Amino acid sequence: MEIKEHYSLKEHHTFKIPVQARYFTEARTADEILELSRHPVFRSQEKLVLGSGSNVFFTKNFEGLVIKIAIPGIEITKRQDAYAIIRAGAGVNWQELVDWSLQQNFAGLENLSMIPGTVGASPIQNIGAYGIELKDVCEGLEAMDLESGEIREFTSEECRFGYRNSIFKNELRGRYAILAVSLKVSDLSAPGVTYRPTASYGDLKTKLESMDPKTLSPRLISETVSEIRRTKLPNSTLLGNAGSFFKNPVLAEERAKQLIREHPQVPWFKDSQGTKISAGWLIEQCGWKGKRVGNTGCYEKQALVIVNYGAATAKEILAFAYNVQSSVRETFGIELAPEVNII
Ligand SMILES: Cc1cc2nc3c(=O)[nH]c(=O)nc-3n(C[C@H](O)[C@H](O)[C@H](O)COP(=O)(O)OP(=O)(O)OC[C@H]3O[C@@H](n4cnc5c(N)ncnc54)[C@H](O)[C@@H]3O)c2cc1C
């Protein structure tokens, strides 16, 4: 395996900040990672496992070894009654997996259409959109312990998924390289299986209301989600960003009720984790939507996305994000936590 030195990461993360990795390599198989683990650079350096860099914010050069995971492959490992288990390599592009599953007439991934990134990163923050999270479809995963080289299987429960959270962001942060993820999807080709869409969420609900429920299909949901996302989110090849910079705050029952009483127009939704308040709305109320400061700012169509207008430095973006956070705290007494991985 080739280890590159002083390697530019600009094309390996969507925020497009000009940073370098002291060492950089790409792994296409678990054996390659094992081989790499015997290399002196691996043994002596801090390591960062990277997918396609759409959820990272590099604040400086990375003075260690970046291991980009490029493990390919999608297969059906089990087909039983109404469902199928699919296993995808960590380096597979998430949308490629969604498209593949639609071609197989599987249902379950369509609400997660057009989320940028790789399959291997999807469990890290338990990706979610339009009422579905990875945890709803994840059957388990295989990962390599970067300390011992052992490959371990994790069940979905062992991943301890939460809202944009998992064990890999907490106790096991940086410890494992995820090699493959298994997903349980409905097999619409199986006899007697009918499609049950999740279509009651925000903009998706509004778009689908005018349609005959009998005509809803995974492909239609996928296309509708993609259409909504295209109108709301920046294309990171044109405008650097890492998606939502902050998480939606989850408030305690009483505090949520009070906020909703004071601001009846605030978008909120309840799920198993509590009452989530739209962080985008809070930021917008503080006047940040579409506001540009130097080379950075909040995206004009979605205040939750901080963008790089081309030449932004990490310092500029950090200062901007800090100001956004402070004004939400001062106006609403709510602390916004970053969703993006700050490195
Ligand atoms: C425009 C835009 C829209 C987005 N919309 C959504 C959305 O709707 N919902 C949502 O949940 N997210 C969203 N995101 C965030 C992002 O798409 C996801 O977090 C995605 O899973 C990141 O994948 P990645 O391969 O780019 O991961 P990276 O950014 O490369 O890595 C993210 C984290 O995972 C770790 N990691 C990556 N691969 C592995 C691996 N194989 N093994 C172990 N650790 C690994 C990294 O160390 C890092 O901590 C959006 C991002 C953008 C830019």
The ligand as an ORCA input file, in Angstrom:
! r2SCAN-3c Opt
* xyz 0 1
  C     -25.115     18.506      1.682
  C     -25.080     17.511      2.823
  C     -26.267     16.987      3.298
  C     -26.270     16.056      4.351
  N     -27.447     15.553      4.785
  C     -27.485     14.660      5.792
  C     -28.717     14.101      6.251
  O     -29.793     14.389      5.717
  N     -28.674     13.234      7.279
  C     -27.503     12.862      7.881
  O     -27.543     12.058      8.824
  N     -26.318     13.359      7.455
  C     -26.275     14.240      6.447
  N     -25.075     14.762      6.024
  C     -23.840     14.329      6.680
  C     -23.122     13.188      5.946
  O     -23.695     12.980      4.692
  C     -23.180     11.866      6.741
  O     -22.711     12.038      8.039
  C     -22.394     10.761      6.053
  O     -22.637      9.535      6.697
  C     -20.888     11.039      6.039
  O     -20.277     10.056      5.217
  P     -18.755     10.224      4.792
  O     -18.338      8.970      4.116
  O     -18.588     11.455      4.000
  O     -18.059     10.337      6.204
  P     -16.811     11.229      6.631
  O     -17.196     12.660      6.625
  O     -15.619     10.830      5.838
  O     -16.605     10.756      8.139
  C     -17.561     11.081      9.113
  C     -17.127     10.426     10.425
  O     -17.169      9.020     10.290
  C     -15.868      8.435     10.491
  N     -15.771      7.359      9.485
  C     -15.973      7.465      8.152
  N     -15.883      6.253      7.566
  C     -15.600      5.363      8.549
  C     -15.370      3.955      8.588
  N     -15.422      3.189      7.489
  N     -15.067      3.385      9.769
  C     -15.001      4.129     10.908
  N     -15.205      5.454     10.942
  C     -15.510      6.069      9.779
  C     -14.880      9.550     10.307
  O     -13.718      9.329     11.069
  C     -15.682     10.755     10.811
  O     -15.625     10.802     12.221
  C     -25.044     15.671      4.947
  C     -23.831     16.203      4.460
  C     -23.849     17.108      3.403
  C     -22.552     17.656      2.884
*
